[in-house]
Amino acid sequence: MDMTQKEVAVIKAAIKSRNKSKFIQPVLFTVMVGALLAMLFGALSGDKFTYLAFLIVFLTIMSPQLGGSPKYGELVDILERQLPQKATMEDVLSEELKKT
């Protein structure tokens, strides 16, 4: 699998973004559970919990986008170029017709 330097850089950026996301997701989940427990025990009002919950959900959704990770389409393009090109049925049939 021969790749250009740019393709290798895109893949490494995707790996770095994935690793960051693997760290951020459990931290945000822990904060959410802590906030829920604080609300249940009266240390946090329901209104503040609601604002915090919306913020945590927003950060969870946006964290892969904010990290400067490569676009999904770029990664698919790299993988598509690496796939061996197989002949389609149309190509096979046209070759057979040329033989006759």
ZIQUILIN-V9754 format. One record per residue. N is the residue number from 0. RES is the residue in three letters. PSI is psi in degrees with one decimal (NA if undefined). Layout:
n:N res:RES psi:PSI
n:N res:RES psi:PSI
//
This chain:
n:0 res:MET psi:100.0
n:1 res:ASP psi:127.4
n:2 res:MET psi:149.9
n:3 res:THR psi:166.5
n:4 res:GLN psi:-36.0
n:5 res:LYS psi:-41.8
n:6 res:GLU psi:-40.8
n:7 res:VAL psi:-40.3
n:8 res:ALA psi:-39.9
n:9 res:VAL psi:-43.3
n:10 res:ILE psi:-41.3
n:11 res:LYS psi:-36.8
n:12 res:ALA psi:-38.2
n:13 res:ALA psi:-40.3
n:14 res:ILE psi:-42.8
n:15 res:LYS psi:-42.6
n:16 res:SER psi:-40.9
n:17 res:ARG psi:-42.8
n:18 res:ASN psi:-38.5
n:19 res:LYS psi:-40.7
n:20 res:SER psi:-37.0
n:21 res:LYS psi:-26.8
n:22 res:PHE psi:-43.0
n:23 res:ILE psi:-40.3
n:24 res:GLN psi:-50.5
n:25 res:PRO psi:-33.4
n:26 res:VAL psi:-46.6
n:27 res:LEU psi:-37.9
n:28 res:PHE psi:-41.3
n:29 res:THR psi:-41.6
n:30 res:VAL psi:-41.0
n:31 res:MET psi:-44.6
n:32 res:VAL psi:-41.2
n:33 res:GLY psi:-41.6
n:34 res:ALA psi:-38.8
n:35 res:LEU psi:-43.9
n:36 res:LEU psi:-39.8
n:37 res:ALA psi:-39.1
n:38 res:MET psi:-42.6
n:39 res:LEU psi:-32.4
n:40 res:PHE psi:6.8
n:41 res:GLY psi:5.3
n:42 res:ALA psi:-13.9
n:43 res:LEU psi:131.2
n:44 res:SER psi:159.3
n:45 res:GLY psi:-36.5
n:46 res:ASP psi:-46.1
n:47 res:LYS psi:-37.6
n:48 res:PHE psi:-40.9
n:49 res:THR psi:-46.5
n:50 res:TYR psi:-42.9
n:51 res:LEU psi:-41.0
n:52 res:ALA psi:-43.0
n:53 res:PHE psi:-41.0
n:54 res:LEU psi:-43.4
n:55 res:ILE psi:-43.2
n:56 res:VAL psi:-42.5
n:57 res:PHE psi:-45.9
n:58 res:LEU psi:-37.0
n:59 res:THR psi:-41.7
n:60 res:ILE psi:-40.4
n:61 res:MET psi:-15.5
n:62 res:SER psi:-39.5
n:63 res:PRO psi:-29.2
n:64 res:GLN psi:-31.5
n:65 res:LEU psi:-18.7
n:66 res:GLY psi:1.7
n:67 res:GLY psi:26.9
n:68 res:SER psi:154.3
n:69 res:PRO psi:154.4
n:70 res:LYS psi:147.8
n:71 res:TYR psi:-39.1
n:72 res:GLY psi:-37.8
n:73 res:GLU psi:-42.3
n:74 res:LEU psi:-40.2
n:75 res:VAL psi:-39.1
n:76 res:ASP psi:-41.9
n:77 res:ILE psi:-46.3
n:78 res:LEU psi:-37.9
n:79 res:GLU psi:-40.3
n:80 res:ARG psi:-26.6
n:81 res:GLN psi:-17.2
n:82 res:LEU psi:141.5
n:83 res:PRO psi:139.4
n:84 res:GLN psi:114.6
n:85 res:LYS psi:147.1
n:86 res:ALA psi:139.7
n:87 res:THR psi:168.1
n:88 res:MET psi:-36.4
n:89 res:GLU psi:-41.3
n:90 res:ASP psi:-43.4
n:91 res:VAL psi:-45.3
n:92 res:LEU psi:-40.6
n:93 res:SER psi:-35.6
n:94 res:GLU psi:-39.2
n:95 res:GLU psi:-39.4
n:96 res:LEU psi:-32.5
n:97 res:LYS psi:-30.9
n:98 res:LYS psi:-33.1
n:99 res:THR psi:NA
//
